Amino acid sequence: MRYNKTILRTSILHVLFWLIVAVLWFYLRYEDYQTLQQAALVTVIKVADLALIIYFANLVLVPKFLYRKKYFLFALFFISAVGISSLLKFVQLSWALGDAYLPEGSGIKEKVYNNFVTQFFLVLASIGLKSVVDYLNIQKKLAEVGKQKVEAELNFLKSQINPHFLFNSLNAVYFLIDKNNAPARVALHKFSEMLRYQLYECNGDKIPIEKEIAYLKDYVALQQLRVSNNTDIQFDCGLDVNNFSIEPLLLIPFVENSFKHLSHFDKDKQNEVRIAISRNNGSLQFSVYNTREHSIKRIGQGGIGLDNVKKRLNLIYPGKHHFSITEKKGWFGVDLTLSLYN
C-alpha cells in the first residue's frame, strides 16, 4: 500500500511539473501566433513531444545503455531518438499551423535544425539531472548499507562469545551422549554445523548457494525433531540450483517464520511446510508456504518480521528481485525471485 501511494504521489508531481511547463511556455510565446488557439495547440504539441522524448531517454536509454557503459549504442539511439522526435514535431506543427508555420520563402532546414538542437540540449540536460539524482540516491543507499553492515558486525561480535570454547563444549556434550542415542548425536552435529556456518562462513558479502541450502536443510531437520508427528515437511530443491552466490542468511527468515506460525493448538490438524527452490531463466525462485493458526492476523508482529527482510532486499538487490506474500484461509506463503545477473 505504501509503495502504491509513493507511485501515485510521484505521478501527480510529474503531471503538475509538465502543467507548469506548459503554462509558462504558453505565457512566454502566445504573442508569436495569430490566435490563442494556435498558441495553445503549439504548446501542447511541443510540451508533449518534449515530455515523451525525455521519459524515453531517461527510463529506457539511460539504464539500458548509459549505465551499462554501452556508450556508442547510447549515443546512436539518443541522437536517432531526438532526430525522429524533432521530425515528428515538425510534421505535427506543419499540419497544425499550415502556411503560418511554413510561409513562402522560409527555410525548412533552418526550422528542422533549430528544433533538433533545442530538443537535443533539453533532453541532454534532463539526463544530466537524472544522473545526479541517481548518484545521490546510490550514495544514500550505500551509506545506509554501510551503517547496517557496521551494526550487523557489532551485533555479530557481541554474539561471538569465545566460539572456540563453544565448539569445544559442544564436542564434549556430543561424546557424553550415549552412542546408542544416534538421533541426539545427529541433532547436535547439525546444530554445530549451523553454528559454524553462521560464525565463520557468513562474514563475506556473498556465499555459495550450495552452503546456504545445506544450512536450510540442517535447520529444517532440527525443526522436524521439534514439531509434532502431524507436521508434513516438503523441501524441494532443483538439481540446477548451484554455481552461483547470494547474500548469506537471506532465505532463513522465511523458513523460520513458516515453522514459528504453524498451528500448535489443534493437535488433530495436519500441519504442512512446503519449501521450494529452483532456477529458471537466470533467476532464483524461492517459495515457502505453511499452514498457520487462524488467530494470527499478520506475520511478523512481535517476532521475526518480513519487513526487515524486504528492506534488506531493497538495499542489496535493488530492481533485481520480486517479493510477494500470499494469504488465504489457513495458509501463509512468500515467493521470492532473485535475478542472478549483475
SEKEVO-516832 format. One record per atom (N, C-alpha, C, CB): y, z, x. Coordinates in steps of 0.05 Angstrom, whole numbers, padded with zeros to 5 digits, always signed. Glycine has a CB too. Layout:
YZX;...
//
This chain:
-00024+00000+00017;+00000+00000+00000;+00025+00000+00017;+00000+00024-00019;+00025+00016+00039;+00048+00017+00057;+00052-00010+00070;+00044+00039+00077;+00030-00023+00077;+00031-00049+00090;+00044-00070+00071;+00003-00059+00099;+00036-00069+00045;+00048-00087+00026;+00078-00082+00022;+00033-00085-00001;+00086-00057+00022;+00114-00051+00019;+00130-00061+00043;+00118-00020+00016;+00118-00059+00067;+00132-00069+00091;+00136-00099+00089;+00116-00062+00116;+00115-00114+00080;+00117-00143+00077;+00139-00150+00057;+00090-00155+00069;+00139-00135+00034;+00158-00141+00013;+00187-00136+00023;+00153-00123-00012;+00191-00113+00037;+00217-00107+00048;+00226-00128+00068;+00217-00079+00060;+00208-00136+00086;+00215-00157+00106;+00222-00183+00092;+00192-00161+00125;+00207-00191+00072;+00212-00216+00058;+00240-00215+00044;+00191-00221+00037;+00246-00193+00032;+00272-00190+00019;+00295-00193+00039;+00275-00163+00004;+00292-00180+00063;+00312-00182+00083;+00316-00211+00093;+00305-00164+00107;+00294-00225+00096;+00296-00253+00104;+00310-00270+00083;+00268-00265+00110;+00304-00266+00058;+00317-00281+00037;+00347-00275+00036;+00305-00274+00010;+00354-00249+00039;+00382-00242+00040;+00397-00254+00063;+00385-00211+00041;+00383-00255+00087;+00396-00267+00110;+00403-00296+00105;+00377-00265+00134;+00384-00312+00094;+00389-00340+00090;+00409-00345+00068;+00363-00355+00084;+00410-00327+00049;+00431-00329+00028;+00458-00326+00040;+00426-00309+00006;+00461-00306+00058;+00486-00302+00072;+00494-00326+00089;+00484-00276+00090;+00474-00337+00103;+00479-00361+00120;+00489-00384+00102;+00453-00369+00135;+00476-00387+00079;+00484-00409+00061;+00512-00405+00050;+00464-00411+00037;+00518-00380+00042;+00545-00375+00032;+00566-00380+00053;+00547-00345+00022;+00562-00371+00078;+00581-00375+00099;+00584-00405+00106;+00572-00360+00125;+00561-00419+00106;+00562-00448+00112;+00578-00462+00091;+00533-00459+00113;+00573-00455+00066;+00588-00468+00043;+00618-00462+00045;+00577-00459+00016;+00625-00437+00051;+00653-00429+00052;+00668-00443+00074;+00655-00399+00055;+00655-00447+00097;+00668-00459+00120;+00669-00489+00118;+00653-00451+00145;+00652-00502+00102;+00650-00531+00103;+00656-00545+00076;+00623-00540+00113;+00660-00530+00054;+00662-00543+00028;+00686-00562+00026;+00665-00522+00006;+00707-00558+00043;+00731-00575+00041;+00726-00602+00054;+00754-00562+00055;+00703-00605+00069;+00697-00631+00081;+00686-00651+00061;+00678-00627+00104;+00680-00643+00037;+00666-00660+00018;+00684-00665-00007;+00639-00648+00010;+00678-00686-00021;+00695-00694-00044;+00693-00674-00067;+00687-00721-00053;+00669-00664-00072;+00665-00645-00095;+00650-00621-00085;+00650-00659-00118;+00652-00599-00101;+00637-00575-00095;+00607-00579-00098;+00646-00552-00113;+00600-00597-00116;+00571-00603-00120;+00559-00616-00095;+00567-00622-00144;+00575-00634-00083;+00566-00646-00058;+00563-00625-00035;+00585-00668-00049;+00583-00608-00034;+00583-00587-00013;+00559-00568-00017;+00609-00570-00014;+00553-00561-00042;+00531-00544-00048;+00504-00557-00041;+00530-00535-00077;+00501-00583-00048;+00477-00598-00042;+00472-00600-00012;+00478-00625-00054;+00493-00606+00003;+00491-00608+00032;+00483-00581+00044;+00517-00618+00044;+00495-00560+00034;+00489-00533+00043;+00459-00526+00040;+00506-00512+00029;+00449-00532+00016;+00421-00526+00010;+00403-00542+00029;+00414-00533-00019;+00409-00568+00032;+00392-00585+00050;+00392-00575+00078;+00402-00614+00049;+00416-00569+00089;+00418-00561+00117;+00406-00533+00122;+00447-00561+00126;+00411-00514+00104;+00401-00487+00108;+00370-00487+00105;+00414-00467+00089;+00360-00501+00084;+00331-00502+00080;+00317-00515+00104;+00325-00517+00054;+00329-00537+00114;+00317-00551+00136;+00317-00533+00161;+00332-00577+00142;+00339-00520+00166;+00341-00502+00189;+00321-00479+00187;+00369-00491+00193;+00319-00467+00163;+00300-00445+00159;+00271-00453+00164;+00303-00433+00131;+00264-00476+00154;+00236-00486+00157;+00229-00491+00186;+00232-00511+00141;+00247-00504+00201;+00241-00510+00229;+00241-00485+00246;+00261-00531+00240;+00258-00466+00239;+00258-00440+00254;+00232-00425+00249;+00282-00423+00246;+00223-00423+00224;+00198-00409+00219;+00175-00423+00231;+00195-00405+00188;+00175-00449+00230;+00153-00464+00242;+00151-00460+00272;+00156-00494+00236;+00174-00460+00285;+00175-00457+00314;+00167-00429+00322;+00203-00462+00325;+00177-00408+00307;+00172-00381+00315;+00145-00370+00306;+00193-00363+00304;+00134-00380+00284;+00109-00370+00273;+00085-00386+00282;+00110-00369+00243;+00089-00411+00290;+00067-00428+00298;+00069-00436+00328;+00067-00453+00281;+00090-00448+00336;+00092-00459+00363;+00094-00437+00384;+00116-00477+00366;+00110-00417+00379;+00114-00395+00399;+00088-00380+00405;+00136-00376+00390;+00075-00369+00384;+00050-00354+00390;+00027-00371+00399;+00041-00339+00366;+00025-00396+00390;+00003-00413+00396;+00005-00427+00423;-00001-00434+00375;+00029-00432+00432;+00033-00447+00457;+00049-00431+00478;+00046-00474+00451;+00073-00422+00470;+00091-00410+00489;+00079-00384+00500;+00118-00404+00477;+00069-00366+00482;+00058-00341+00491;+00032-00343+00505;+00056-00322+00468;+00019-00366+00502;-00006-00371+00516;-00002-00388+00541;-00026-00386+00498;+00023-00391+00549;+00032-00405+00574;+00024-00434+00574;+00019-00391+00597;+00023-00446+00550;+00019-00475+00549;+00046-00488+00545;+00000-00483+00524;+00062-00488+00567;+00090-00495+00566;+00094-00525+00560;+00103-00488+00592;+00078-00542+00571;+00081-00571+00566;+00077-00577+00537;+00062-00587+00584;+00055-00566+00525;+00049-00572+00497;+00071-00560+00479;+00022-00560+00490;+00081-00536+00487;+00102-00524+00471;+00127-00541+00471;+00109-00496+00483;+00135-00551+00495;+00159-00568+00497;+00155-00594+00481;+00166-00574+00526;+00131-00605+00483;+00126-00630+00469;+00128-00627+00439;+00098-00641+00477;+00114-00607+00429;+00114-00602+00400;+00141-00592+00390;+00092-00583+00392;+00154-00577+00406;+00180-00566+00398;+00201-00589+00395;+00190-00546+00419;+00203-00606+00415;+00222-00629+00414;+00214-00648+00391;+00222-00644+00441;+00188-00652+00388;+00179-00670+00366;+00186-00658+00339;+00149-00675+00368;+00181-00632+00336;+00187-00619+00310;+00216-00620+00304;+00177-00591+00310;+00233-00614+00324;+00262-00615+00319;+00271-00643+00313;+00277-00604+00344;+00260-00663+00327;+00267-00691+00322;+00259-00699+00294;+00253-00709+00342;+00235-00693+00285;+00226-00700+00258;+00243-00686+00237;+00196-00694+00254;+00248-00660+00242;+00265-00645+00223;+00293-00657+00221;+00266-00615+00232;+00305-00664+00243;+00332-00676+00243;+00332-00702+00228;+00342-00679+00272;+00311-00718+00233;+00309-00744+00219;+00306-00741+00189;+00286-00760+00231;+00289-00722+00181;+00286-00717+00152;+00312-00707+00140;+00264-00697+00148;+00326-00690+00154;+00351-00680+00144;+00371-00703+00141;+00363-00658+00162;+00372-00721+00161;+00389-00744+00160;+00383-00762+00136;+00387-00761+00186;+00358-00766+00131;+00350-00783+00108;+00357-00769+00082;+00319-00788+00108;+00353-00743+00080;+00360-00729+00055;+00390-00729+00050;+00350-00699+00057;+00406-00725+00071;+00435-00726+00067;+00444-00754+00060;+00449-00716+00093;+00432-00775+00072;+00439-00802+00065;+00433-00808+00036;+00424-00822+00084;+00410-00798+00027;+00402-00802-00001;+00420-00787-00020;+00373-00794-00005;+00428-00763-00012;+00443-00746-00030;+00473-00754-00031;+00442-00717-00021;+00484-00764-00009;+00513-00770-00008;+00518-00800-00008;+00525-00757+00016;+00499-00815-00001;+00503-00845-00001;+00525-00853+00018;+00509-00854-00029;+00543-00870+00008;+00565-00880+00024;+00584-00858+00034;+00582-00900+00008;+00584-00835+00021;+00601-00814+00030;+00592-00803+00057;+00602-00791+00009;+00565-00805+00062;+00555-00796+00087;+00554-00817+00108;+00527-00784+00083;+00550-00842+00099;+00549-00865+00118;+00569-00886+00110;+00521-00877+00118;+00595-00880+00114;+00615-00901+00108;+00612-00925+00126;+00643-00889+00109;+00624-00947+00118;+00622-00971+00134;+00635-00967+00162;+00635-00995+00119;+00620-00975+00182;+00631-00973+00209;+00624-00947+00222;+00660-00977+00208;+00611-00928+00208;+00604-00902+00221;+00581-00906+00240;+00597-00881+00199;+00579-00888+00259;+00557-00890+00279;+00533-00874+00270;+00567-00881+00306;+00512-00889+00262;+00487-00875+00254;+00475-00860+00278;+00467-00895+00243;+00475-00873+00301;+00463-00860+00325;+00478-00834+00331;+00464-00878+00349;+00504-00835+00328;+00520-00811+00333;+00513-00788+00314;+00550-00817+00331;+00509-00795+00289;+00502-00774+00270;+00474-00762+00275;+00503-00785+00241;+00455-00780+00281;+00428-00771+00288;+00429-00753+00313;+00409-00794+00293;+00444-00762+00333;+00447-00746+00358;+00459-00719+00352;+00464-00762+00378;+00480-00718+00337;+00493-00693+00331;+00475-00674+00316;+00519-00697+00315;+00460-00685+00296;+00441-00669+00281;+00420-00658+00299;+00429-00685+00259;+00409-00674+00317;+00388-00665+00334;+00397-00644+00354;+00376-00689+00350;+00420-00648+00367;+00430-00629+00386;+00436-00602+00373;+00455-00640+00400;+00449-00602+00350;+00455-00577+00336;+00430-00563+00329;+00472-00583+00311;+00411-00578+00317;+00386-00566+00309;+00371-00555+00333;+00368-00587+00294;+00370-00569+00355;+00356-00561+00379;+00365-00534+00389;+00359-00582+00401;+00391-00531+00392;+00401-00506+00403;+00400-00482+00384;+00430-00510+00412;+00403-00488+00358;+00400-00466+00338;+00371-00455+00338;+00408-00476+00310;+00352-00474+00338;+00324-00465+00338;+00317-00452+00365;+00305-00489+00333;+00327-00462+00386;+00322-00450+00412;+00333-00422+00414;+00334-00468+00435;+00357-00418+00402;+00369-00391+00401;+00351-00372+00385;+00397-00392+00389;+00340-00382+00363;+00322-00364+00347;+00297-00357+00362;+00315-00378+00321;+00287-00376+00379;+00263-00370+00395;+00270-00349+00416;+00253-00395+00408;+00294-00352+00428;+00302-00331+00448;+00305-00304+00435;+00329-00339+00460;+00316-00303+00411;+00319-00277+00397;+00291-00265+00391;+00335-00280+00372;+00273-00282+00381;+00246-00272+00375;+00232-00262+00400;+00229-00295+00362;+00235-00276+00422;+00223-00268+00447;+00232-00240+00455;+00228-00288+00469;+00258-00235+00452;+00270-00209+00459;+00258-00187+00441;+00300-00210+00458;+00258-00193+00415;+00247-00173+00396;+00218-00168+00401;+00251-00184+00367;+00202-00189+00406;+00173-00185+00412;+00169-00169+00438;+00159-00212+00414;+00186-00174+00458;+00184-00160+00483;+00190-00130+00478;+00203-00171+00504;+00210-00124+00463;+00217-00096+00458;+00195-00082+00442;+00244-00094+00442;+00183-00097+00423;+00161-00085+00407;+00137-00080+00425;+00153-00104+00384;+00131-00098+00443;+00108-00094+00462;+00113-00070+00480;+00104-00119+00479;+00138-00068+00490;+00144-00045+00507;+00142-00019+00491;+00173-00047+00518;+00150-00019+00466;+00147+00005+00449;+00118+00012+00445;+00161+00000+00422;+00101-00008+00439;+00073-00003+00435;+00060+00007+00461;+00059-00028+00426;+00067-00006+00484;+00056+00003+00509;+00064+00032+00515;+00066-00015+00532;+00088+00040+00509;+00097+00067+00513;+00081+00086+00495;+00127+00070+00507;+00076+00077+00470;+00060+00094+00452;+00031+00096+00461;+00061+00082+00423;+00020+00074+00470;-00007+00074+00481;-00009+00093+00505;-00017+00046+00488;+00011+00091+00523;+00012+00108+00547;+00013+00137+00540;+00035+00100+00564;+00030+00143+00519;+00032+00171+00511;+00006+00181+00499;+00054+00173+00490;-00007+00165+00483;-00032+00173+00471;-00054+00176+00493;-00041+00154+00450;-00053+00158+00513;-00072+00160+00534;-00069+00185+00550;-00070+00135+00553;-00044+00193+00556;-00039+00218+00570;-00049+00242+00554;-00009+00221+00576;-00043+00241+00528;-00052+00263+00511;-00083+00265+00510;-00041+00260+00483;-00095+00241+00508;-00125+00240+00508;-00136+00250+00534;-00134+00211+00502;-00124+00242+00556;-00134+00252+00582;-00131+00282+00585;-00119+00238+00605;-00108+00292+00574;-00103+00321+00575;-00124+00336+00559;-00075+00328+00565;-00129+00326+00535;-00150+00338+00518;-00177+00336+00530;-00150+00326+00490;-00182+00313+00543;-00208+00309+00557;-00211+00329+00579;-00210+00281+00567;-00190+00334+00595;-00192+00353+00617;-00196+00381+00607;-00166+00352+00634;-00183+00387+00584;-00187+00414+00572;-00216+00418+00564;-00169+00418+00549;-00229+00396+00554;-00256+00399+00544;-00277+00398+00567;-00262+00376+00525;-00268+00390+00591;-00287+00388+00614;-00289+00415+00628;-00278+00366+00633;-00302+00433+00615;-00305+00460+00627;-00329+00460+00645;-00307+00482+00605;-00324+00453+00670;-00345+00453+00690;-00370+00437+00680;-00353+00481+00698;-00368+00411+00678;-00390+00395+00667;-00416+00398+00683;-00383+00367+00666;-00414+00402+00709;-00438+00406+00725;-00453+00431+00716;-00431+00408+00755;-00439+00452+00711;-00451+00477+00701;-00464+00471+00674;-00431+00499+00699;-00450+00456+00657;-00460+00450+00630;-00486+00434+00632;-00439+00434+00614;-00487+00414+00649;-00512+00398+00651;-00534+00414+00663;-00506+00373+00668;-00528+00431+00683;-00549+00448+00695;-00560+00467+00674;-00537+00464+00718;-00543+00477+00656;-00552+00495+00635;-00570+00480+00616;-00528+00507+00621;-00562+00456+00609;-00579+00440+00590;-00606+00434+00603;-00564+00414+00583;-00606+00428+00628;-00632+00423+00642;-00649+00449+00641;-00628+00414+00670;-00636+00471+00646;-00651+00497+00645;-00663+00502+00618;-00633+00520+00653;-00647+00497+00597;-00657+00500+00570;-00680+00481+00564;-00634+00497+00549;-00677+00456+00574;-00697+00436+00570;-00725+00445+00580;-00689+00409+00584;-00725+00457+00604;-00750+00465+00616;-00760+00491+00604;-00747+00469+00646;-00743+00506+00590;-00752+00530+00576;-00766+00524+00550;-00728+00549+00571;-00761+00500+00540;-00774+00492+00515;-00803+00486+00520;-00759+00468+00502;-00820+00496+00503;-00848+00491+00506;-00854+00461+00507;-00864+00505+00483;-00872+00453+00525;-00878+00425+00528;-00890+00413+00503;-00897+00421+00551;-00903+00430+00487;-00915+00420+00462;-00894+00414+00441;-00935+00440+00452;-00870+00425+00445;-00848+00420+00425;-00833+00395+00434;-00829+00445+00424;-00846+00373+00431;-00834+00347+00440;-00808+00340+00425;-00854+00325+00437;-00807+00344+00399;-00782+00337+00384;-00757+00351+00395;-00785+00342+00355;-00761+00378+00402;-00738+00393+00412;-00729+00382+00439;-00745+00423+00413;-00749+00376+00455;-00742+00365+00482;-00728+00338+00479;-00768+00362+00499;-00738+00321+00462;-00725+00294+00458;-00697+00297+00448;-00742+00277+00438;-00693+00316+00428;-00666+00320+00417;-00647+00330+00438;-00667+00340+00394;-00656+00349+00455;-00638+00360+00476;-00632+00338+00497;-00651+00384+00490;-00652+00321+00503;-00647+00300+00522;-00626+00280+00511;-00674+00285+00528;-00629+00273+00485;-00609+00255+00473;-00581+00267+00473;-00617+00248+00444;-00580+00293+00467;-00554+00306+00468;-00542+00306+00496;-00556+00335+00458;-00559+00310+00516;-00549+00310+00544;-00539+00282+00551;-00572+00318+00562;-00553+00261+00543;-00544+00234+00548;-00518+00227+00535;-00565+00214+00540;-00514+00236+00510;-00489+00232+00496;-00466+00246+00510;-00491+00242+00467;-00471+00270+00519;-00451+00285+00533;-00443+00272+00559;-00460+00314+00538;-00463+00262+00573;-00458+00248+00599;-00442+00223+00594;-00485+00241+00612;-00448+00209+00573;-00433+00185+00566;-00403+00191+00561;-00445+00171+00541;-00398+00212+00546;-00371+00220+00539;-00356+00229+00564;-00371+00241+00518;-00369+00245+00581;-00355+00257+00603;-00351+00237+00627;-00370+00281+00613;-00370+00220+00632;-00369+00205+00656;-00365+00175+00652;-00394+00209+00671;-00373+00164+00630;-00372+00135+00627;-00350+00124+00609;-00398+00125+00616;-00336+00142+00596;-00314+00134+00578;-00287+00137+00590;-00316+00149+00552;-00285+00137+00616;-00259+00141+00629;-00243+00115+00631;-00262+00153+00656;-00256+00092+00630;-00242+00067+00633;-00232+00057+00606;-00261+00046+00645;-00217+00034+00608;-00206+00022+00583;-00227+00009+00566;-00185+00002+00590;-00249-00001+00579;-00270-00016+00565;-00297-00005+00573;-00268-00046+00570;-00316-00009+00556;-00344+00000+00561;-00362-00022+00551;-00350+00027+00547;-00384-00028+00565;-00403-00049+00555;-00413-00041+00527;-00427-00052+00574;-00415-00061+00510;-00424-00056+00482;-00452-00044+00482;-00423-00082+00466;-00469-00051+00501;-00496-00040+00502;-00496-00010+00504;-00512-00052+00525;-00478+00001+00520;-00476+00030+00523;-00465+00044+00498;-00459+00038+00548;-00445+00030+00486;-00434+00041+00461;-00455+00042+00439;-00410+00024+00452;-00472+00021+00437;-00493+00021+00417;-00514+00042+00423;-00506-00007+00415;-00521+00045+00448;-00541+00066+00456;-00530+00094+00448;-00547+00065+00486;-00504+00098+00451;-00492+00123+00444;-00494+00127+00414;-00463+00125+00453;-00488+00106+00398;-00490+00108+00369;-00519+00114+00361;-00481+00082+00356;-00538+00102+00373;-00566+00106+00366;-00575+00135+00372;-00584+00086+00381;-00566+00146+00395;-00572+00173+00401;-00560+00192+00380;-00562+00181+00429;-00535+00186+00372;-00522+00203+00352;-00537+00202+00325;-00492+00194+00348;-00545+00178+00317;-00560+00175+00292;-00586+00189+00294;-00564+00145+00286;-00600+00188+00317;-00626+00202+00320;-00622+00232+00317;-00638+00195+00347;-00601+00243+00328;-00596+00272+00325;-00589+00279+00296;-00573+00280+00343;-00574+00262+00283;-00568+00267+00255;-00593+00265+00237;-00547+00247+00245;-00611+00248+00245;-00636+00246+00230;-00652+00272+00230;-00654+00224+00241;-00649+00287+00252;-00662+00314+00253;-00649+00334+00235;-00662+00324+00282;-00623+00330+00231;-00607+00350+00215;-00609+00345+00185;-00578+00349+00224;-00608+00320+00177;-00607+00314+00148;-00634+00318+00136;-00597+00286+00143;-00635+00320+00110;-00659+00325+00095;-00677+00300+00094;-00654+00335+00067;-00701+00304+00085;-00720+00282+00084;-00713+00261+00064;-00748+00293+00078;-00694+00267+00046;-00687+00248+00025;-00664+00230+00034;-00679+00262+00000;-00660+00228+00061;-00639+00211+00072;-00652+00187+00086;-00621+00226+00091;-00645+00163+00077;-00656+00139+00089;-00634+00127+00107;-00665+00119+00067;-00640+00123+00132;-00620+00112+00151;-00630+00085+00161;-00617+00132+00175;-00612+00066+00159;-00618+00039+00169;-00597+00032+00191;-00617+00018+00146;-00607+00024+00214;-00590+00016+00236;-00598-00012+00245;-00591+00037+00260;-00583-00032+00238;-00589-00060+00244;-00569-00070+00265;-00589-00078+00219;-00580-00079+00288;-00563-00090+00309;-00574-00117+00318;-00562-00070+00333;-00558-00137+00317;-00566-00164+00325;-00573-00166+00354;-00545-00184+00318;-00592-00183+00361;-00600-00186+00389;-00579-00198+00406;-00625-00203+00390;-00559-00212+00394;-00538-00225+00409;-00514-00208+00413;-00530-00251+00395;-00516-00182+00405;-00494-00164+00409;-00496-00153+00438;-00494-00140+00388;-00486-00168+00457;-00488-00160+00485;-00468-00176+00502;-00517-00164+00496;-00466-00168+00527;-00450-00182+00547;-00420-00183+00540;-00460-00210+00551;-00409-00162+00528;-00380-00160+00525;-00373-00131+00523;-00371-00175+00499;-00348-00125+00526;-00339-00097+00527;-00319-00091+00504;-00326-00090+00554;-00319-00066+00496;-00299-00057+00476;-00287-00030+00485;-00312-00055+00448;-00268-00021+00470;-00256+00005+00474;-00278+00026+00470;-00232+00010+00456;-00280+00046+00489;-00301+00066+00486;-00296+00084+00462;-00303+00083+00512;-00318+00093+00450;-00317+00112+00428;-00301+00102+00404;-00306+00139+00437;-00300+00075+00401;-00285+00064+00379;-00300+00064+00353;-00277+00035+00386;-00326+00062+00354;-00343+00059+00330;-00353+00085+00319;-00366+00040+00335;-00355+00105+00336;-00368+00130+00328;-00355+00145+00305;-00370+00149+00352;-00328+00144+00302;-00316+00159+00279;-00326+00149+00252;-00286+00156+00280;-00331+00123+00250;-00341+00112+00225;-00369+00123+00218;-00342+00081+00225;-00386+00125+00239;-00413+00135+00235;-00412+00165+00229;-00431+00129+00260;-00395+00179+00243;-00392+00208+00238;-00384+00213+00209;-00372+00221+00257;-00365+00198+00199;-00357+00201+00171;-00380+00196+00151;-00333+00182+00165;-00396+00176+00158;-00417+00169+00139;-00437+00192+00136;-00432+00144+00149;-00443+00207+00157;-00461+00230+00155;-00447+00254+00143;-00473+00236+00182;-00421+00257+00149;-00407+00281+00140;-00405+00282+00110;-00379+00281+00153;-00402+00259+00097;-00396+00258+00069;-00420+00250+00052;-00373+00240+00063;-00444+00253+00063;-00468+00250+00047;-00469+00271+00025;-00493+00250+00064;-00484+00266+00004;-00487+00286-00017;-00507+00307-00008;-00496+00273-00044;-00497+00333-00007;-00514+00355+00002;-00522+00374-00021;-00501+00370+00024;-00510+00369-00044;-00514+00388-00067;-00538+00380-00083;-00489+00389-00084;-00542+00354-00087;-00564+00345-00104;-00588+00339-00086;-00556+00320-00121;-00607+00357-00085;-00630+00354-00067;-00649+00331-00075;-00645+00380-00065;-00647+00325-00101;-00665+00304-00111;-00653+00276-00108;-00670+00309-00141;-00628+00275-00100;-00615+00249-00097;-00622+00236-00070;-00584+00251-00099;-00628+00211-00071;-00634+00196-00046;-00609+00188-00032;-00652+00171-00052;-00603+00199-00008;-00580+00191+00008;-00587+00167+00025;-00571+00215+00026;-00567+00151+00030;-00571+00127+00047;-00547+00124+00066;-00575+00102+00030;-00554+00115+00090;-00534+00107+00110;-00542+00080+00121;-00531+00129+00133;-00525+00061+00118;-00531+00034+00128;-00511+00025+00149;-00531+00013+00104;-00520+00021+00173;-00503+00014+00196;-00512-00014+00205;-00505+00035+00219;-00493-00032+00207;-00500-00059+00216;-00480-00069+00237;-00500-00079+00191;-00490-00080+00258;-00474-00092+00279;-00484-00120+00285;-00474-00074+00305;-00466-00139+00285;-00474-00166+00291;-00451-00181+00305;-00481-00181+00265;-00457-00204+00315;-00438-00221+00329;-00437-00248+00316;-00444-00224+00360;-00413-00257+00308;-00411-00282+00293;-00385-00296+00300;-00412-00276+00263;-00387-00321+00310;-00364-00337+00316;-00343-00323+00334;-00351-00346+00290;-00353-00311+00355;-00335-00298+00374;-00323-00272+00364;-00313-00316+00380;-00335-00260+00344;-00325-00234+00333;-00348-00214+00330;-00312-00239+00305;-00341-00189+00333;-00360-00167+00329;-00357-00158+00300;-00355-00143+00348;-00379-00159+00285;-00379-00150+00257;-00393-00123+00256;-00394-00171+00238;-00379-00103+00246;-00389-00075+00245;-00384-00064+00217;-00376-00057+00267;-00405-00052+00205;-00402-00041+00179;-00418-00015+00177;-00410-00061+00157;-00408+00004+00162;-00422+00029+00156;-00418+00035+00127;-00411+00053+00174;-00440+00038+00113;-00439+00045+00084;-00457+00070+00080;-00449+00021+00066;-00448+00088+00063;-00463+00112+00057;-00459+00121+00028;-00456+00134+00076;-00480+00133+00017;-00476+00147-00008;-00459+00171-00003;-00504+00154-00021;-00446+00181-00024;-00428+00204-00019;-00427+00222-00044;-00400+00194-00013;-00415+00245-00039;-00411+00264-00061;-00390+00254-00080;-00404+00292-00050;-00394+00256-00106;-00375+00247-00125;-00350+00263-00125;-00387+00247-00153;-00351+00287-00114;-00327+00304-00114;-00307+00296-00093;-00334+00333-00110;-00315+00279-00074;-00297+00271-00053;-00280+00248-00063;-00312+00263-00027;-00254+00252-00063;-00235+00232-00072;-00226+00214-00050;-00212+00244-00086;-00224+00224-00026;-00213+00208-00005;-00225+00217+00021;-00182+00209-00003;-00237+00198+00035;-00249+00204+00061;-00226+00209+00081;-00267+00181+00071;-00231+00230+00098;-00211+00235+00119;-00194+00259+00113;-00194+00211+00122;-00195+00271+00089;-00179+00294+00083;-00192+00319+00096;-00175+00298+00053;-00178+00332+00114;-00188+00356+00126;-00211+00352+00146;-00198+00374+00105;-00216+00328+00154;-00237+00322+00173;-00231+00299+00191;-00263+00317+00158;-00251+00285+00198;-00247+00262+00215;-00235+00239+00199;-00274+00252+00229;-00210+00235+00201;-00196+00215+00184;-00197+00187+00196;-00168+00223+00179;-00196+00168+00178;-00196+00140+00187;-00168+00130+00193;-00208+00122+00165;-00147+00145+00185;-00120+00136+00191;-00115+00135+00221;-00100+00155+00178;-00125+00155+00236;-00122+00154+00265;-00136+00131+00278;-00132+00181+00277;-00160+00124+00267;-00175+00102+00277;-00160+00076+00272;-00203+00100+00265;-00148+00073+00248;-00133+00049+00242;-00109+00046+00260;-00124+00049+00213;-00095+00069+00266;-00073+00068+00285;-00082+00059+00313;-00059+00095+00286;-00105+00069+00321;-00116+00062+00347;-00122+00032+00348;-00141+00079+00353;-00134+00022+00327;-00140-00007+00326;-00114-00024+00327;-00155-00013+00300;-00094-00015+00313;-00068-00030+00313;-00056-00030+00341;-00049-00018+00293;-00060-00009+00356;-00049-00007+00383;-00065-00023+00404;-00046+00022+00392;-00091-00021+00402;-00109-00033+00422;-00116-00062+00416;-00134-00016+00425;-00119-00068+00390;-00127-00095+00382;-00107-00106+00362;-00155-00095+00369;-00082-00108+00370;-00062-00119+00351;-00067-00148+00344;-00033-00115+00362;-00069-00154+00318;-00074-00181+00310;-00101-00192+00316;-00054-00199+00322;-00119-00175+00326;-00146-00184+00334;-00168-00168+00320;-00149-00181+00364;-00161-00156+00297;-00181-00141+00282;-00175-00143+00252;-00183-00112+00291;-00196-00138+00237;-00192-00136+00208;-00209-00112+00199;-00202-00162+00193;-00196-00094+00184;-00209-00069+00176;-00205-00066+00146;-00196-00045+00191;-00227-00060+00132;-00226-00056+00103;-00243-00033+00094;-00234-00082+00088;-00236-00021+00072;-00251+00001+00061;-00260-00007+00033;-00233+00027+00059;-00285+00000+00027;-00297-00006+00001;-00306+00020-00012;-00321-00026+00004;-00297+00025-00036;-00304+00048-00051;-00315+00040-00078;-00281+00068-00053;-00339+00049-00085;-00349+00044-00111;-00366+00068-00119;-00366+00017-00112;-00376+00068-00142;-00390+00091-00153;-00413+00100-00135;-00401+00085-00181;-00409+00124-00123;-00430+00136-00107;-00432+00124-00079;-00456+00132-00120;-00414+00106-00071;-00416+00093-00045;-00388+00092-00032;-00427+00065-00047;-00389+00094-00005;-00364+00090+00011;-00372+00073+00035;-00352+00118+00020;-00355+00054+00041;-00362+00036+00064;-00337+00026+00079;-00378+00013+00054;-00341+00020+00104;-00320+00009+00120;-00331-00016+00134;-00309+00029+00141;-00314-00037+00136;-00321-00061+00150;-00300-00067+00171;-00324-00085+00130;-00309-00072+00195;-00291-00077+00218;-00299-00103+00232;-00291-00054+00238;-00279-00120+00236;-00284-00145+00252;-00265-00144+00276;-00279-00170+00234;-00277-00148+00299;-00261-00148+00324;-00264-00175+00337;-00270-00126+00344;-00241-00187+00344;-00242-00213+00359;-00249-00207+00388;-00215-00228+00357;-00269-00221+00399;-00278-00217+00426;-00263-00234+00446;-00307-00222+00428;-00245-00251+00436;-00229-00268+00454;-00204-00254+00462;-00222-00295+00440;-00193-00261+00485;-00168-00249+00495;-00144-00261+00480;-00164-00252+00525;
//
